[in-house]
Structure formats: structure tokens, C-alpha cells
Amino acid sequence: MGNPDFNSTPRYVLGLGCERGADADEVLALALQALGMADVAPEQLAGIASIDGRRKEPAILGVADHLGVAAVFFDAETLERETPRIKNPSAVVFARVGCHGVAESAAMAAVGPTAELFLPKIKSAHATAAIARILLQKQ
């Protein structure tokens, strides 16, 4: 049995947040901008993550469909537990949805305890994006 090719293993998660009814083209453009800034190819994505209140949001589902990955969603309590690990906590976001960040927190929650925030939150007029990376453990 050969060694797995870790360089081709999907090990990034794109976290997305957006206002309800956000323009799908705007959210897709921001997602692609984040991938470009991080030099992450769509094939390297394990998935997209967001808050459960956006589970049926067409813009987020459209990005997942465009990139060919699954979308996962977390409740605000789960995202709030990620606050110590995020770079851009927001009291405004907390007041609106009950956690201090969506894009960064969702990406980190999806990856789990070994996550590294690879690309901190970037914003457009109505959306946010961030990328977390799965860190491979050394023996």
C-alpha cells in the first residue's frame, strides 16, 4: 500500500456569512476572492461552513454547488465556542446572531480542534469569508 498523497487531500474549509437575501453573485465573487488570496484551489476544499440560520440561504448553497462541495451549518452556541481562536470577533455580529463571528468561527468549527485560521475574515458589502486549514499531526 502506498503513502497517501497529502498534497492532494482536501484540507481547507471556506467559512461564509451573509445577510439574508444576499446577492448570489456577490457571495460567489467573495468566495472566489478568498480562495485566490489564500492560493487555495477549489479541489483543495473539504467543504463550506456557515451558521445554521443560513442553512437555506440560496447564495451560500449556490457557492457550495458552484465549487462542488458540501455545506455544513452550526448553531450559534457552537460558533461562539470558537471565539478564542478567531481573529476578528464582532460585538455587532454577536448582537445579531448570538456568536462573535460567522465566517471564521464556522470554518474553524468545521475543521475541529486542529484547525488553523489560514485566511482571516474578508468582507464584501453583504458577506464575509474566511478559510481554515486542517493541520496534519506529526508522529
C-alpha positions as CSV (number, residue, x, y, z in Angstrom):
1,M,0.0,0.0,0.0
2,G,1.4,3.4,-1.0
3,N,1.6,6.5,1.1
4,P,-1.4,8.8,0.8
5,D,-0.8,12.0,-1.2
6,F,-1.4,14.6,1.5
7,N,-0.8,17.4,-1.0
8,S,-4.0,16.4,-2.9
9,T,-6.1,15.8,0.2
10,P,-8.8,18.4,0.7
11,R,-7.8,20.2,3.8
12,Y,-9.4,23.6,3.8
13,V,-12.8,24.8,4.8
14,L,-14.4,28.0,3.5
15,G,-16.4,29.8,6.1
16,L,-19.2,32.1,4.8
17,G,-21.5,34.5,6.4
18,C,-24.0,36.8,4.7
19,E,-27.1,38.9,5.2
20,R,-30.4,37.2,4.4
21,G,-31.2,37.6,0.7
22,A,-27.6,38.5,-0.2
23,D,-26.9,38.6,-3.9
24,A,-25.6,35.2,-5.0
25,D,-23.1,36.7,-7.4
26,E,-21.6,38.9,-4.7
27,V,-21.2,35.9,-2.3
28,L,-19.6,33.8,-5.0
29,A,-17.3,36.6,-6.0
30,L,-16.2,37.0,-2.4
31,A,-15.7,33.2,-2.0
32,L,-13.5,33.1,-5.1
33,Q,-11.6,36.1,-3.9
34,A,-10.9,34.4,-0.6
35,L,-9.7,31.3,-2.4
36,G,-7.4,33.4,-4.7
37,M,-6.0,35.3,-1.8
38,A,-5.2,32.1,0.1
39,D,-3.9,30.4,-3.1
40,V,-6.4,27.5,-2.4
41,A,-7.8,25.6,-5.4
42,P,-11.5,24.6,-5.2
43,E,-10.3,20.9,-5.3
44,Q,-8.5,21.5,-2.0
45,L,-11.8,22.4,-0.2
46,A,-13.3,19.8,2.1
47,G,-16.5,22.0,2.3
48,I,-18.2,25.2,3.1
49,A,-19.4,26.1,6.6
50,S,-21.8,28.7,8.0
51,I,-24.3,29.4,10.7
52,D,-27.5,27.3,10.8
53,G,-29.7,30.3,10.2
54,R,-28.3,30.3,6.7
55,R,-29.0,26.6,6.0
56,K,-31.4,27.5,3.2
57,E,-29.7,30.7,2.0
58,P,-29.5,30.5,-1.8
59,A,-26.2,32.4,-2.0
60,I,-24.4,30.1,0.3
61,L,-25.9,26.9,-1.3
62,G,-25.0,28.4,-4.7
63,V,-21.4,28.7,-3.7
64,A,-21.3,25.1,-2.5
65,D,-22.9,24.0,-5.7
66,H,-20.5,26.0,-7.8
67,L,-17.5,24.7,-6.0
68,G,-18.8,21.1,-5.9
69,V,-18.5,20.7,-2.1
70,A,-20.9,20.1,0.8
71,A,-22.1,22.8,3.1
72,V,-22.3,22.3,6.8
73,F,-24.0,24.5,9.3
74,F,-23.5,25.1,13.0
75,D,-25.7,26.7,15.7
76,A,-24.6,30.0,17.3
77,E,-23.5,28.3,20.5
78,T,-21.1,26.0,18.7
79,L,-19.7,29.0,16.8
80,E,-19.4,31.1,20.0
81,R,-17.1,28.4,21.4
82,E,-14.6,29.3,18.6
83,T,-14.3,32.9,19.7
84,P,-10.9,32.5,21.4
85,R,-9.5,31.1,18.2
86,I,-10.8,33.8,15.7
87,K,-9.0,37.0,14.7
88,N,-12.0,39.3,14.2
89,P,-14.6,38.9,16.9
90,S,-17.5,41.3,16.5
91,A,-20.0,42.6,19.1
92,V,-22.3,43.6,16.3
93,V,-22.4,40.1,14.9
94,F,-23.0,38.8,18.5
95,A,-25.9,41.1,18.9
96,R,-27.5,39.9,15.7
97,V,-26.9,36.1,15.7
98,G,-25.5,35.1,19.1
99,C,-21.9,34.5,18.3
100,H,-18.9,36.8,17.8
101,G,-18.2,35.7,14.2
102,V,-19.7,33.5,11.5
103,A,-17.1,33.0,8.7
104,E,-14.0,32.5,10.8
105,S,-15.9,30.5,13.5
106,A,-17.8,28.3,11.1
107,A,-14.6,27.4,9.2
108,M,-12.8,26.6,12.5
109,A,-15.7,24.6,13.9
110,A,-15.9,22.5,10.7
111,V,-12.2,21.6,10.8
112,G,-12.2,20.9,14.6
113,P,-9.6,21.3,17.3
114,T,-6.6,21.1,15.0
115,A,-7.8,24.0,12.8
116,E,-5.6,26.9,11.8
117,L,-7.2,30.1,10.6
118,F,-5.5,30.3,7.2
119,L,-7.2,33.3,5.8
120,P,-8.8,35.7,8.4
121,K,-12.2,37.2,7.5
122,I,-12.6,39.3,4.4
123,K,-15.7,41.3,3.6
124,S,-17.9,42.5,0.8
125,A,-20.9,44.7,1.2
126,H,-23.2,41.9,2.4
127,A,-21.0,38.9,3.1
128,T,-17.9,37.6,4.9
129,A,-15.5,34.8,4.1
130,A,-12.6,33.1,5.9
131,I,-10.6,29.9,5.4
132,A,-9.4,27.4,8.0
133,R,-6.8,24.7,7.3
134,I,-6.7,21.2,8.6
135,L,-3.3,20.7,10.3
136,L,-1.8,17.3,9.8
137,Q,-0.4,15.8,13.0
138,K,3.2,14.7,13.2
139,Q,4.2,11.5,14.9
